[in-house]
Amino acid sequence: MIKIKNLDENIKNGDFKAVNEIRDIFKNNKENKNSHDIYSFATKFCHFSNPDKFSIYDRYVAYLLKDYIIKWKDKFTSAFIKYNETSKENKIKIDKPTASSLLTAMRDYTFFMNVIELFMSNCKISKRNSRAKVDNYLWLAGMMKYRKGSNVAQDYKN
């Protein structure tokens, strides 16, 4: 990560491109034939460097947020529209979003953060509650719901 120019400054300023810059180190590493997406790690790195500006993406968080989005889809319309304007491939059906399209969209950090903000607003979570507490809740609730006794892979297809 030493190769990333201005990474510390971008994280300090809460610039979401820091997440993608960290991801790109491993995705674009031609020397590593087994390279993979380190999206979750990138969000954690940025979060622990600046917890007030970055939320942590995790599959349990994504699955739980997907449930909220589907339940309250009208409250997330603005996030769908913004995402659809920038996404070239994966569009979200605003009237009937699918679990698959939402989970794919949450791998776009800007969309993910829009969803977090709308979630906090809809649940009337004040700004004095730290983002870390919200992240903790989402991760724990998602893990409790999807870890055991639930078929996450099947849920992803619906």
N, C-alpha and C positions, 0 to 999 in steps of 0.2 A: 504494500500500500504506500510505500515510500515513493513510488513512481507517480502517484496522483498529485498533480499540481494544485495547491491551495485547498487541500482536503480539510485541514484543520479550520481554515477560515470559512469554508462552505458549511461545515458542521456547526460551527459557532453561530453562523447567520441563519441556520435552519433551512438551508438550501437543499431541497429534495434530490437534486442531481448528485449529491454526495453518495446516496444509496446506489444509484446506477453506476457511478464511477467505480465503486467497490465491486459491484457485481461484474462489471465488464473486465476487470483484471483477470478473473478466472474463466469467464465465458470466451474471451478472445485470446486465451493463451494457447498458441498453436503447438508449443512444446509439450503441453499436457494433453494427451489424447483422451484422457478420461475426465476432462474438465466438465464441470456441472454448474448449475445456477446456485449461487450462495446468497440468494435474496434474503432469507431469514437472518443469516449471519450479518449481512450488510445493514439491515434495519436495527439489529441488536447493537452492533458496533456504534452506529450513529446515535441510537437511543442512550446508551450508557455514556457517550461523550457529551450529549446534550438532551437530557430526559424531558425538558420542557418543550422541545420542538419536534421530536421524532417519536413515533409510536412503533412498537415491535410487531412485525408481521410474523405470524406462526400459523400453521394449518388449523390448529384448534380455534384460534381467533377468527380466521377466515370462515370456517364452517359456522361458527356462532353468528358472526356478522351477516352471513348469507341468510340465515334464518330470520334475523331482524329485518333485513332488506326486503325479503319476500313478504313478510308480515306487514311492513309499513312502506310498501313500494312507492306510494304517492309522496312520501316525505323524502325520498331519495331521488326524485325525478331530476333535480338539478345536477346531481352527480352523474346520472346516466347520460344526460345531454352533453355535459363537458367531456365525458369519456368518449362518447360516440363521435364527437367532433375531431378528436385527435387520433382515435384508433383506426388503423387502416384495414384490419382484418376482423377483429372480434368486436362485434356490435352487440349492444344489450337491447333487447326488445323492451321498450319502456312500459308498454301495457301489460306484458307478461314475461318478466325476466326469468331466465332459467338458472338453476343452481350452477350449471356448468359455465354459463357466460359470466355470472357474477364472480365465481371463484377465479376464472381466468382474468377478469378485469382487476381483481384485487392484487394481482401480481404486477400491476402498474402502481407504483408507490403514490403518485399524485391522487389517483382514484381512491386508493386505500385510505389515504389521509383525509380525503373529502368525506368518505364514509364514516371514519372515526369522529370527525367534527360534527357531522349530522347526527350520529348516534348520541354523542354527548349532549347536543342541543335538544334532541327529541326526548331524551331521558331527563332533561333539565339538570344536568350535571354541571355545577358551577366551575368556573375557571380556577377557583381556589383549590379544588380537588385536583391533585396532580395527575398528569397524563400517565405517570407510572402506576397510580392506583387504578385507573381505568384499564390500562394494559393488563395489570394483574387480575382484575375481575374477569375480563374477556378471556384470558388464557385459562384461568381456573374453571370458569363456567363451561368453556368449550371443551376442555379436557374431561371434565366430569360427564358431559353429555356424550362425547364422541369417542372416548378412549376405549372403554370396554362395553360389550353388550350392544354396540351399535355398529352397523355396517357403513363406515364412512365412504368406502369405495362405491357402494350402491347409491348412497345419498348424492355423491358427486355427479352421477349420471342423470339424476332426475332434474 
